[in-house]
Each structure stands twice: as C-alpha cells, then as structure tokens.
Amino acid sequence: MATVTTNYAAAASLTLTVTSLADGGYRESTAVDNSSNKYVDALVGGKIQIGAPTADGTIAIYAYGSYDGTEYTAGVTGTDGTITWGTTGSTGLDGFNNLPLLGVISVDATDDNDDARWGPYSVAQAFGGILPTKWGVVVKNSTGASLHATGTNNECQFMGIKYDVA
C-alpha cells in the first residue's frame, strides 16, 4: 500500500513593500506563479514592523488569486503596489470585500516599533481548497498610524506544499 507524505518546499520570499503604509491603506504583493511548481497549497506568513499606533487596531491579511492567469480577485494587478479602490468606474464593484481573509494581526498602542508576526496561513483554504495558478496577498493597515518608515524587519514568505507517494 502506498504511503503519502507532505513535502514542504524551502521558504521563498514574496515581494510585499509595506514600509510607511498609511492607516486605512492597502498594499498588494507581487503574484506568485504556481504554473511550474504546481504546489497543492502554500503556507504564507511573515512579519511587519509596526509604526507608532495611537490606539488598538489591526492589520488584516487577505489573499488574491487568478482564475485565468491574467485577471485577479477584486481588480488587483499582481504587482507590489498600493491599492486604491474607487466607488465608480471599472473597479466600482471590486474592493477588499471580495478578497478572502487569511488572518488578522491585533495591535495595541504599546506596539511602537515592534514586529508583528503573522501566519502561517493556508492560501488554498482561502480558495476552497485549491491553490490558484497565480496568487498573492493584500495587507490592510488599520492601526491608527502609518506602519514603520524604515521597516527593516518586514518580510513575507511562503512555503509550497506537495505530496509524495511512495
């Protein structure tokens, strides 16, 4: 009888620049192209250096994916950059409400310059158990202040998962 074991790939960086992200701001990562590796899932996590929050707040981590390899959830672009959702035009119906939530980091006013660690979160779980061909994350800063201006400790990584059958 065959034995199935989990095979974890080495951690790889995901490009996500959250340095100085304003309160209420969103930032998307560069998309991960899974068409060659064909991972069945990816665990994503990292750390974000907090700025100087003035009250309790949160940092939300969302996932985005592509159903066809070119178009992404909620109108994100698949490149590292800030996001501004409008209320009219081509992105009028898009927005973070259409992104699956991976997790939330709680922050309080004493977290000035601290590193908030997050994950690991299953990306496939966010999409009903199937990892999209291309996927990434979106961060929403709701800490009451901008994230740290230097942010030397910021990182976002993922670990692809496959199954070995022997």
Buried (B, 14 or more C-beta within 10 A) or exposed (E): EEEEEEEEBEBEEBEBBBBBBBBEBBBBBBBBEBEEEEBBBBBBBBBBBBBBBEEBBBBBBBBBBBEEBEEBBBBBEBEBBEBEBEEEEEBEEBBBEBBBBBBBBEBEBEBBEBBBEBBBBBBBBBBEEEBBBBBBBBBBBBBBBBBBEEBEBBBBBBBBBBEEEE
